[in-house]
């Protein structure tokens, strides 16, 4: 177990460092001089005084070798200093943390909804394997994969906000504001989660120890609760972590459509406005959190599944 923890921790650190270095190189691999980009983001006009360029580059340490700049940037980042936004001239951390909190809330509600729905559908489909109910659930959930967020979101707004006036169409001012964007994000995970739960349940139902449990006198309900459903949750835990990590930075379309000031909208605005420090800080935070979540899911998967533990030992 110690070896497994050490390997996963080393992988986590390496992934974060590699992603942070790639993000650090953004201003150097994109067209244009980084210093001139900073100046143009602060002032209007195309004419930039050369002395101003040199002075700003010297003050920001942009004339130092790249390894020196990266180590300094990385040290500042881990000390909580992500720099100043080129556009708003405010600390990046003061913009990233509130946006991250909003996105975390949205993603948790969306995936929590998906888990509840998919557990219900997956268990019913597995217990009715091969029947009409199973085929109907499978067909509907598989069809959800083809529904893109950029099509579903406007449809939900037109139906529930504009036509029925039941929910707000955009913003993040009330509790009900989360309903439509969470429903939009939850639809596709429901498809994958339901399939995983159904497969895990069917595999568990066909295992030899299920017959042994029934032979010991356990009722059908007790057997399901103690042996079948827990085994069905193992693949769901991994899928949940993968989708959680993906939606942290992949909810851009939904946040833009619903005008939600989360991480997706923040990164979108940073790219549009060429706000490099804001983009760098946001991306590194999202990547670090995503890698940490998937690593935690590996630990949980190992804990829940004895067979996985034996294979990794």
C-alpha positions, 0 to 999 in steps of 0.5 A: 500500500505504501508503494502504491501511495508513493507512486501515485503521489509522485505521479501527482506532483509530476503532472502538476509540475509539467502542466505548470511549466506548459502554462508558464510557456504560454506567453512565449509560444504565442505570437508577439513579445510578452512585454508588449502584450502586457502594455497593450492590455493596459493602454490603447494604441499600437505605438509603444515606446521602446524605453517603456518596453525595456523598463517594464521587462526589467521590472518584471524580470522577463529578461532573465533566463526562462528556468529562472523565471519559471522557478520564481513564478512557481515559487510565487504561485505556491506561496499564494501569489499568482500575480496581477491581472493585466486587465483589472490590475487586481490579484489573480487569486482574488478572482480565481478563488471565488470563481472556483467556488462557484464552479465547484458548487455547480459541478457538485450539484450536476454530478450529484443529480447524475449519481442519484438518477443513474443509480436508480436507472442502473439498478432497475435496468440490471434487475430487469436485464434483457427485459423491456424496461432494461432496453428502454433505459439503455436506449434513452440513456445512450441517446443522451450522449449525442445531446450537446450542451450548446444545444440543450442549454438554449432549449432549457432556457426557452422552455423553462425560463422564457415560455413557462417563467419557472426559472431564471434564464441566467445569472447566479443571484438565487438558489434557483439559478443553478437548476438549468445549468446543473441540469444541462451538465448532468445529462451526459454524465447520467448516460455514462453513470447508468451504463457503469452502474448497470454493468457493475450490478450485472457482474455482481449479480452473476458472481458465485458469492451471491449464490453463497450469500443466498444459501446462508439465508440472506434475503434478496434485499439484504443480498443486494444491499450488502454485496451487489450494490456496493460492487456496482458503485466501484466503477461509478467512483472512478467515472465520477472523479473523471467527470468531476475533473473534466467539468471543472474546466470544461463547463465553459459553454454552460457558464457563458450561456447562463452568465455564471461567473465560474472558472469556465467563464473566467478562463474564457474572458482571460483568453479573449482579453489576452489576460495571461496571468489570469489564464495561467493561474486559472489553468494551473489551479484547475489542473492541480485540482483535477489531478488531485481528484483523479488520484483520490479516486484511484485510492478509493477504487483500490479501497472499494475493490479487493480484486483491484487491490490484489492486482496492484499489489 
